Amino acid sequence: MSAKIKLAKKKKRSQNIAFGLFTLTSYAIVALLFVILAFIVIKGIGVISWEFISEMPKNGMTEGGIFPAIVGTLCLVLVSMVFAFPVGVLAAIYMNEYVRDGILKKIIKQMTNNLAGVPSIVFGLFGMSLFVNKMGFGDSILAGGLTLGLLVLPIVIRTTEESLKAVDDTFRQASLGLGASKWETTSKVVFPIAFPNVITGLILSIGRVSGETAPILFTVAAYFLPKLPTSIFDQAMALPYHLYVISTSGTNIEASRAMAYGTALVLIIIVLISNLLANALRKYYGKKVKMN
């Protein structure tokens, strides 16, 4: 009996140690995030003003605002999501609901995983070759948005596929048993249930697209363009590239240092607002699914 008690105490001690390490790691990650955010806020909050957000850059980007870069970033996010989200969702539905387990499905999954591991600068070179040169879009929001869409396509596919897998098969069986077709079952039963989790892919994609520099470097980003784009075929400034430029190769790096921190803070705020809106959308559809 004493041996069993000792063994139970040993297991409990090991479990407490493991949970303690997991808890410590989690708190350390959260603390690191707050340290980074606090650093950016402290350095950049003094620059934030209505003029900084709404004006054009001046004097070699050492004065003025970042309004064109904000608009350019939002345009790139919109174009990339319009392309990547429906294409990624449809691809995931095809793989999970229609393709049978076998060599074809394994190949598609492997290629998707490989695509997710390709460096972003390679996507930039590919986008320049295909969209800028071959398709004749030139350096434009359309070329940059499509390139960024390709970059986040694996994220949308994988998150959507996992969301569809989480839907219990009894829903599919019940729908098919009542005479619904495969497509009706997928579109009207399975996908609405999975949709709140599908939005996770949208959230991750927006965050990734907003902060990428390498892909837009070759396809859309302008060094200094103090005007707003008038169409998707125009070149544009973007916050990540603007931040890179004024931090490393601006006309007066020291004079624009504060603007760099302010730009970083604005970029973080945009990503945060986008994530909050997407989370609100996910909760809204999650409640609708539970009510139904």
C-alpha positions as CSV (number, residue, x, y, z in Angstrom):
1,M,0.0,0.0,0.0
2,S,2.8,2.4,0.8
3,A,4.5,1.6,-2.5
4,K,1.3,2.6,-4.3
5,I,1.0,5.8,-2.3
6,K,4.6,6.7,-3.1
7,L,4.0,6.0,-6.8
8,A,0.9,8.1,-6.8
9,K,2.8,11.0,-5.1
10,K,5.6,10.7,-7.6
11,K,3.2,10.8,-10.5
12,K,1.4,13.8,-8.9
13,R,4.8,15.6,-8.4
14,S,5.8,14.9,-12.0
15,Q,2.5,16.2,-13.2
16,N,2.8,19.4,-11.1
17,I,6.3,20.0,-12.4
18,A,5.1,19.6,-16.0
19,F,2.1,21.8,-15.5
20,G,4.3,24.4,-13.8
21,L,6.7,24.4,-16.7
22,F,3.9,24.8,-19.2
23,T,2.4,27.6,-17.1
24,L,5.7,29.4,-16.8
25,T,6.3,29.1,-20.6
26,S,2.9,30.5,-21.3
27,Y,3.4,33.5,-19.0
28,A,6.9,34.1,-20.4
29,I,5.4,34.3,-24.0
30,V,2.7,36.7,-22.8
31,A,5.2,38.8,-20.9
32,L,7.5,38.9,-24.0
33,L,4.6,40.1,-26.1
34,F,3.7,42.8,-23.6
35,V,7.4,43.9,-23.5
36,I,7.5,44.3,-27.3
37,L,4.2,46.1,-27.3
38,A,5.2,48.4,-24.5
39,F,8.5,49.2,-26.2
40,I,6.7,50.2,-29.5
41,V,4.1,52.2,-27.6
42,I,6.6,54.1,-25.5
43,K,8.7,54.9,-28.5
44,G,5.9,55.7,-31.0
45,I,3.1,57.2,-29.0
46,G,4.6,60.7,-29.0
47,V,4.5,60.7,-32.8
48,I,0.9,59.7,-33.2
49,S,-1.4,62.6,-34.1
50,W,-4.2,63.3,-36.6
51,E,-1.6,65.0,-38.9
52,F,0.6,61.9,-38.7
53,I,-2.2,59.6,-39.7
54,S,-3.9,61.9,-42.3
55,E,-1.1,63.8,-44.1
56,M,1.2,63.0,-46.9
57,P,5.0,62.4,-46.2
58,K,7.2,65.4,-46.7
59,N,10.9,66.3,-46.9
60,G,12.1,62.9,-47.8
61,M,9.8,61.2,-45.3
62,T,11.3,63.0,-42.3
63,E,8.1,65.0,-41.8
64,G,4.5,64.8,-42.5
65,G,2.3,61.7,-42.2
66,I,1.9,58.2,-43.4
67,F,-1.7,58.3,-44.9
68,P,-0.7,56.9,-48.3
69,A,1.0,54.0,-46.7
70,I,-2.0,53.2,-44.5
71,V,-4.3,53.3,-47.6
72,G,-1.9,51.1,-49.6
73,T,-1.7,48.5,-46.8
74,L,-5.5,48.3,-46.5
75,C,-5.8,47.9,-50.3
76,L,-3.3,45.1,-50.3
77,V,-5.0,43.3,-47.5
78,L,-8.4,43.6,-49.2
79,V,-7.1,42.4,-52.6
80,S,-5.2,39.5,-51.1
81,M,-8.1,38.3,-49.0
82,V,-10.6,38.6,-51.8
83,F,-8.3,36.2,-53.7
84,A,-7.0,33.9,-51.0
85,F,-10.0,33.4,-48.8
86,P,-12.5,32.0,-51.4
87,V,-9.8,30.0,-53.3
88,G,-8.4,28.6,-50.1
89,V,-11.8,27.7,-48.6
90,L,-13.0,26.0,-51.9
91,A,-9.7,24.1,-52.1
92,A,-10.1,22.9,-48.5
93,I,-13.7,21.8,-49.1
94,Y,-12.6,19.8,-52.2
95,M,-9.8,18.1,-50.3
96,N,-11.8,17.3,-47.2
97,E,-15.2,16.5,-48.6
98,Y,-14.7,15.2,-52.1
99,V,-11.2,13.7,-52.5
100,R,-11.0,10.2,-51.1
101,D,-8.0,9.1,-49.0
102,G,-5.2,8.0,-51.3
103,I,-2.2,9.0,-53.2
104,L,-3.8,12.1,-54.8
105,K,-4.9,13.5,-51.4
106,K,-1.4,12.9,-50.0
107,I,0.2,14.7,-52.9
108,I,-2.1,17.7,-52.6
109,K,-1.5,17.9,-48.8
110,Q,2.3,17.6,-49.2
111,M,2.3,20.3,-51.9
112,T,0.3,22.6,-49.6
113,N,2.7,22.0,-46.7
114,N,5.6,22.7,-49.0
115,L,4.0,25.9,-50.2
116,A,3.6,27.1,-46.6
117,G,7.4,26.6,-46.1
118,V,8.5,28.7,-49.1
119,P,10.3,31.9,-48.0
120,S,8.3,35.1,-48.7
121,I,11.0,36.6,-50.9
122,V,10.5,33.7,-53.3
123,F,6.9,34.6,-53.5
124,G,7.9,38.1,-54.3
125,L,10.2,37.0,-57.2
126,F,7.4,34.7,-58.5
127,G,4.9,37.5,-58.3
128,M,7.2,39.8,-60.1
129,S,7.8,37.2,-62.9
130,L,4.1,36.2,-63.3
131,F,1.9,39.1,-62.3
132,V,4.2,42.1,-63.0
133,N,5.9,40.9,-66.2
134,K,4.1,38.0,-67.8
135,M,0.5,39.1,-67.1
136,G,1.4,42.8,-67.6
137,F,0.0,44.2,-64.3
138,G,3.1,46.1,-63.7
139,D,4.1,47.3,-60.2
140,S,0.5,47.6,-58.9
141,I,-1.8,46.9,-56.0
142,L,-3.3,44.0,-58.0
143,A,0.1,42.3,-58.5
144,G,1.1,42.8,-54.9
145,G,-2.3,41.7,-53.6
146,L,-2.3,38.5,-55.7
147,T,1.3,37.7,-54.6
148,L,0.3,38.1,-50.9
149,G,-2.8,36.0,-51.5
150,L,-0.6,33.2,-52.8
151,L,1.6,33.6,-49.7
152,V,-1.3,33.1,-47.2
153,L,-3.2,30.5,-49.3
154,P,-1.7,27.5,-47.4
155,I,-2.8,29.1,-44.1
156,V,-6.4,29.4,-45.3
157,I,-6.5,25.9,-46.7
158,R,-5.1,24.2,-43.6
159,T,-7.2,26.1,-41.1
160,T,-10.4,25.5,-43.2
161,E,-9.6,21.8,-43.6
162,E,-9.1,21.4,-39.9
163,S,-12.4,23.2,-39.2
164,L,-14.2,20.9,-41.6
165,K,-12.6,17.8,-40.0
166,A,-13.9,19.0,-36.6
167,V,-17.6,18.7,-37.8
168,D,-19.1,15.4,-36.6
169,D,-19.8,13.0,-39.4
170,T,-23.3,12.4,-38.0
171,F,-24.3,15.8,-39.5
172,R,-23.2,14.6,-42.9
173,Q,-24.9,11.2,-42.6
174,A,-28.2,12.7,-41.4
175,S,-28.3,15.2,-44.2
176,L,-27.5,12.6,-46.9
177,G,-30.0,10.2,-45.3
178,L,-32.7,12.9,-45.7
179,G,-32.0,13.0,-49.4
180,A,-29.7,16.0,-49.7
181,S,-26.9,16.0,-52.3
182,K,-23.3,16.0,-51.4
183,W,-23.0,19.7,-52.3
184,E,-26.1,20.6,-50.4
185,T,-24.8,18.8,-47.3
186,T,-21.5,20.5,-47.6
187,S,-22.7,24.1,-48.3
188,K,-25.8,24.1,-46.1
189,V,-24.9,21.8,-43.2
190,V,-21.2,21.2,-42.8
191,F,-19.7,24.6,-43.8
192,P,-22.0,26.8,-41.7
193,I,-21.0,24.8,-38.7
194,A,-17.3,25.0,-39.5
195,F,-17.4,28.7,-40.6
196,P,-16.7,30.3,-37.1
197,N,-13.4,28.3,-37.0
198,V,-12.7,29.0,-40.7
199,I,-12.5,32.7,-39.8
200,T,-9.4,31.8,-37.8
201,G,-7.6,31.4,-41.1
202,L,-8.8,34.8,-42.1
203,I,-7.4,36.3,-38.9
204,L,-4.0,34.7,-39.3
205,S,-3.8,35.7,-43.0
206,I,-4.6,39.3,-42.3
207,G,-1.8,39.5,-39.7
208,R,0.6,37.8,-42.1
209,V,-0.3,40.0,-45.1
210,S,-0.2,43.3,-43.1
211,G,3.4,42.8,-42.0
212,E,5.1,41.3,-45.1
213,T,7.8,43.3,-46.9
214,A,9.6,41.0,-49.3
215,P,6.7,40.1,-51.6
216,I,5.6,43.7,-52.0
217,L,9.2,44.9,-52.5
218,F,9.1,43.4,-56.1
219,T,5.5,43.9,-57.0
220,V,3.9,47.1,-55.6
221,A,5.8,49.1,-53.0
222,A,7.0,52.6,-53.8
223,Y,9.9,54.3,-52.0
224,F,8.3,57.7,-51.9
225,L,4.8,58.3,-53.4
226,P,3.0,61.2,-51.7
227,K,-0.4,60.5,-53.3
228,L,-3.2,58.0,-53.0
229,P,-3.8,55.2,-55.6
230,T,-6.7,55.7,-57.9
231,S,-7.1,52.0,-59.0
232,I,-5.7,48.5,-58.4
233,F,-3.3,49.0,-61.2
234,D,-1.5,51.8,-59.5
235,Q,1.7,51.5,-57.4
236,A,1.3,52.4,-53.8
237,M,3.2,52.9,-50.5
238,A,2.8,50.3,-47.8
239,L,3.4,50.4,-44.0
240,P,5.9,47.5,-43.8
241,Y,8.1,48.8,-46.7
242,H,7.8,52.4,-45.5
243,L,8.9,51.3,-42.0
244,Y,11.9,49.4,-43.6
245,V,12.9,52.4,-45.7
246,I,12.8,55.1,-43.1
247,S,14.6,52.8,-40.6
248,T,17.5,51.7,-42.9
249,S,17.9,53.8,-46.0
250,G,16.0,57.1,-45.6
251,T,17.4,60.5,-46.4
252,N,17.9,61.2,-42.7
253,I,17.6,58.1,-40.6
254,E,18.0,59.8,-37.2
255,A,15.4,62.5,-38.1
256,S,12.9,59.8,-39.1
257,R,13.6,57.4,-36.2
258,A,10.6,58.6,-34.2
259,M,8.4,58.3,-37.4
260,A,9.6,54.7,-37.7
261,Y,8.3,53.8,-34.3
262,G,5.1,55.6,-34.9
263,T,4.6,53.7,-38.2
264,A,5.2,50.4,-36.4
265,L,2.6,51.4,-33.8
266,V,0.1,52.3,-36.4
267,L,0.7,48.9,-38.2
268,I,0.2,47.0,-34.9
269,I,-3.0,49.0,-34.3
270,I,-4.4,48.1,-37.8
271,V,-3.6,44.4,-37.3
272,L,-5.2,44.5,-33.8
273,I,-8.4,46.2,-35.1
274,S,-8.6,43.7,-38.0
275,N,-8.2,40.8,-35.6
276,L,-10.9,42.2,-33.2
277,L,-13.3,42.6,-36.1
278,A,-12.7,39.1,-37.4
279,N,-13.0,37.7,-33.8
280,A,-16.3,39.6,-33.5
281,L,-17.5,38.0,-36.7
282,R,-16.4,34.6,-35.6
283,K,-18.4,35.0,-32.3
284,Y,-21.4,36.2,-34.2
285,Y,-21.5,33.2,-36.5
286,G,-20.6,30.9,-33.6
287,K,-23.7,32.1,-31.7
288,K,-25.9,31.6,-34.8
289,V,-24.6,28.0,-35.2
290,K,-25.4,27.3,-31.5
291,M,-28.9,28.8,-31.8
292,N,-29.6,26.6,-34.9
